[in-house]
Amino acid sequence: MREYEKIKESLRIAGQIQPILVRELDDGTFELVNGYHRWEAMKELGYKQIEVKNLGKLDFDTAVSRALLTEDTKVPIDMIELAELMKKIVTPEKPLDYWAELLPYDADLIKSKIDLLDFDFDQYETEGEGVSLADLSYTFKFKDESGLAKVKDYFEQFPKEERGDALVKLLG
């Protein structure tokens, strides 16, 4: 539901940017291939016209492959890059509330994204609270080897049985 609300807010702010993809069926009707959430959000927002791209008469398997291809070829937003961008654009002249009006995020979410940049592992002590490192998992993405080395060094200070085998997932 949260993602749907982001889509709807994006449509409210910027309008339709991508067409809805459909395929033509043998009986002359059309079936949605990609864009269901945008379609629903635009109807909910009262759109009178919606841009649609007809992919033609595709069989079911080809339609499914087109749906998955159009989703999998989108580059996901890198959370650290997004946080860095948010930190740059939020200024005293253009505060959180200003950007909350222009983006599909509320002010609290923008602030939480910026706060990601100040994350400090040392502030989270798990000893004595009944939680071991093996009960936790983390995912990190770094642009260079220095960040990777810092995370590895941090976790190496704990015994292997305490940190678990799959504690850290590192993305290239």
PyMOL commands that set and color helices and strands:
alter all, ss='L'
color gray80, all
select helices_A, chain A and resi 2-14+36-44+60-72+79-89+96-102+107-118+121-123+133-135+145-156+160-163
alter helices_A, ss='H'
color red, helices_A
select strands_A, chain A and resi 20-24+30-34+52-54+138-141+168-171
alter strands_A, ss='S'
color yellow, strands_A
deselect
rebuild
show_as cartoon
